[in-house]
């Protein structure tokens, strides 16, 4: 997605969320770990173009 957006001149920002790392009494709580979730933001004026670029085949 990032390559497609950049290749089409669309500015974007990426936020990483959902890692869920935490500590408990015994130290690192591996049971609370989750895969990170990447959220990509584009400017409102670029939304339709970004949607097309991301969803087109190939």
C-alpha positions as CSV (number, residue, x, y, z in Angstrom):
1,X,0.0,0.0,0.0
2,X,2.7,2.4,0.9
3,X,4.5,1.9,-2.4
4,X,1.3,2.4,-4.3
5,X,0.5,5.6,-2.5
6,X,4.0,7.0,-2.8
7,X,4.3,6.0,-6.4
8,X,1.1,7.9,-7.2
9,X,2.2,11.1,-5.4
10,X,-0.2,10.6,-2.5
11,X,1.0,11.8,0.9
12,X,0.2,9.5,3.8
13,X,1.0,8.9,7.5
14,X,1.3,5.5,9.2
15,X,0.3,4.8,12.8
16,X,1.1,1.5,14.5
17,X,-1.5,0.3,17.1
18,X,-2.5,-2.8,18.9
19,X,0.8,-4.3,20.1
20,X,-0.8,-4.9,23.5
21,X,2.5,-5.3,25.3
22,X,2.3,-5.1,29.0
23,X,4.0,-6.3,32.2
24,X,2.6,-8.2,35.1
25,X,3.9,-9.2,38.5
26,X,6.1,-11.9,37.1
27,X,7.6,-9.6,34.4
28,X,6.7,-9.6,30.7
29,X,3.2,-10.8,30.0
30,X,3.5,-12.7,26.7
31,X,-0.2,-13.6,26.8
32,X,-1.2,-10.0,26.1
33,X,0.9,-9.6,22.9
34,X,-1.0,-9.0,19.7
35,X,0.1,-8.5,16.1
36,X,0.5,-4.8,15.3
37,X,-2.2,-3.0,13.3
38,X,-1.1,-0.5,10.8
39,X,-3.4,2.5,10.2
40,X,-2.7,4.5,7.1
41,X,-4.0,8.1,6.9
42,X,-4.4,10.1,3.7
43,X,-5.6,13.7,3.3
44,X,-9.4,13.9,2.8
45,X,-8.8,15.4,-0.7
46,X,-6.8,12.4,-1.7
47,X,-9.2,9.7,-0.3
48,X,-10.9,8.7,-3.6
49,X,-7.6,8.5,-5.5
50,X,-5.9,6.6,-2.6
51,X,-8.8,4.1,-2.5
52,X,-8.6,3.5,-6.2
53,X,-4.8,3.1,-6.1
54,X,-4.9,0.6,-3.2
55,X,-7.8,-1.5,-4.5
56,X,-6.9,-1.8,-8.2
57,X,-5.5,-5.2,-9.3
58,X,-1.8,-5.7,-9.7
